[in-house]
């Protein structure tokens, strides 16, 4: 039996986001939100500079994953690459 470690899963996911960005020079809105949350808790491992009007960064650190997504995702829809709002098909952009 293999145990599950959330930290290793997050590390694998951020690596996938990084490679996707390297290959396609864009991120989906969901990838961008994940990268933002990851960078808040791992600022030296994955530095990212993002300004979100109306949200204090320290307040974001207090949110659980689900609440973070509900608070931040609406502000990033349509802001990543040339993808339509809230799309995440798993396919690279055309």
C-alpha positions, 0 to 999 in steps of 0.5 A: 500500500502506498500512502498519500502525501498532499505535499508530494501531490502539490509538488507534482502538480506545480511541476506540471503547471511549470512545464505546461507554461514552458511549452505553451507560454500560458496557463489556464485560469485554474492552473494560475489559481493553483500556482498562486496558492502554492506560491503563498505557502512556498514563496521560496520554492515558487515565487510569483508576483500577483496583485488581486484588488480587494484581497489581502494576501494574509487573508488568502493564507488563512483560507482552506483550499476549497474556500481559496478557490471560491474566493480567487477563481472568479477574479482570474476567469479569462485572465490567463492566456487566450482561453475563454473564461473558466475553461479547462479541458485538459487540452493545450490551447489552440 
